[in-house]
Amino acid sequence: MSSEVQEERHDVVIKSREHMEMSGIIDVSSFDDAEIIAQTSLSSVSIEGENLKIERFNAQSGELIVNGHINGMFYYKKEPQKKKKFSFFK
């Protein structure tokens, strides 16, 4: 037998850059209409776009469905830092 750990399956389907279905999602740590940050068993994933809405998230099945205009998707070893806003009063 192999001593390797069986990794959970993670699949992504994007339709017309307006509908995304993902499996293997453990948690959604933050979201707004421009970015959704979720966790898989291996890493964090950032979905960037415009007018993003989570249609469905089921932590039991690991299913995440997103609608909106999808500009890109990026994987990170750690959760990405939130973008800091510029302030004159720092």
C-alpha positions as CSV (number, residue, x, y, z in Angstrom):
1,M,0.0,0.0,0.0
2,S,1.0,3.6,-0.6
3,S,1.8,5.8,2.3
4,E,0.6,8.9,0.4
5,V,-2.4,10.7,1.8
6,Q,-5.5,10.7,-0.5
7,E,-6.2,14.3,-1.4
8,E,-9.8,15.5,-1.8
9,R,-10.9,16.1,-5.3
10,H,-11.1,19.8,-6.4
11,D,-12.8,20.6,-9.8
12,V,-13.6,23.9,-11.4
13,V,-16.1,24.6,-14.3
14,I,-16.4,28.1,-15.7
15,K,-19.2,28.8,-18.2
16,S,-19.0,31.9,-20.3
17,R,-17.0,33.7,-17.6
18,E,-20.4,34.3,-15.8
19,H,-21.0,31.0,-13.9
20,M,-18.5,29.0,-11.9
21,E,-19.0,25.6,-10.2
22,M,-16.3,24.4,-7.8
23,S,-16.0,21.2,-5.8
24,G,-13.7,20.4,-2.9
25,I,-14.3,23.7,-1.1
26,I,-13.8,23.5,2.7
27,D,-14.7,27.1,3.6
28,V,-15.4,30.6,2.3
29,S,-13.4,33.0,4.4
30,S,-14.4,36.3,2.8
31,F,-16.4,37.6,-0.1
32,D,-17.7,40.8,-1.6
33,D,-18.9,41.7,-5.2
34,A,-15.2,41.9,-6.4
35,E,-13.5,39.0,-4.7
36,I,-14.3,35.6,-3.1
37,I,-11.6,33.8,-1.0
38,A,-12.2,30.1,-0.3
39,Q,-10.2,27.2,1.0
40,T,-9.5,23.8,-0.5
41,S,-7.7,21.0,1.2
42,L,-4.4,22.2,-0.4
43,S,-4.6,25.9,-0.6
44,S,-6.6,29.1,-0.7
45,V,-8.2,30.3,-3.9
46,S,-9.2,33.8,-4.9
47,I,-11.9,34.4,-7.4
48,E,-11.8,38.0,-8.8
49,G,-14.4,39.7,-10.9
50,E,-17.4,42.1,-10.9
51,N,-20.8,41.7,-9.4
52,L,-19.8,38.3,-7.9
53,K,-22.5,36.5,-5.9
54,I,-22.4,33.2,-4.2
55,E,-25.4,31.3,-5.4
56,R,-24.8,28.3,-3.2
57,F,-22.2,27.1,-0.8
58,N,-22.5,23.7,0.9
59,A,-19.7,22.9,3.3
60,Q,-20.9,19.3,3.7
61,S,-20.5,18.5,0.0
62,G,-17.8,21.1,-0.8
63,E,-19.9,22.7,-3.5
64,L,-19.5,26.4,-4.4
65,I,-21.5,28.1,-7.1
66,V,-20.7,31.7,-8.1
67,N,-22.4,34.0,-10.6
68,G,-21.1,37.3,-12.0
69,H,-18.4,38.5,-14.3
70,I,-15.3,36.3,-13.6
71,N,-12.0,38.0,-14.4
72,G,-9.6,35.5,-12.8
73,M,-8.8,32.8,-10.3
74,F,-5.6,32.5,-8.3
75,Y,-4.3,29.8,-5.9
76,Y,-2.2,30.6,-2.8
77,K,-0.4,28.5,-0.3
78,K,-1.7,30.7,2.4
79,E,-4.8,33.0,2.5
80,P,-4.0,36.2,0.5
81,Q,-3.8,39.4,2.4
82,K,-6.6,41.9,2.0
83,K,-5.6,44.8,-0.1
84,K,-4.8,47.8,2.0
85,K,-6.5,51.1,1.3
86,F,-4.5,54.2,1.0
87,S,-4.9,56.7,3.8
88,F,-3.4,60.1,4.5
89,F,-3.9,59.6,8.2
90,K,-1.5,56.8,8.9
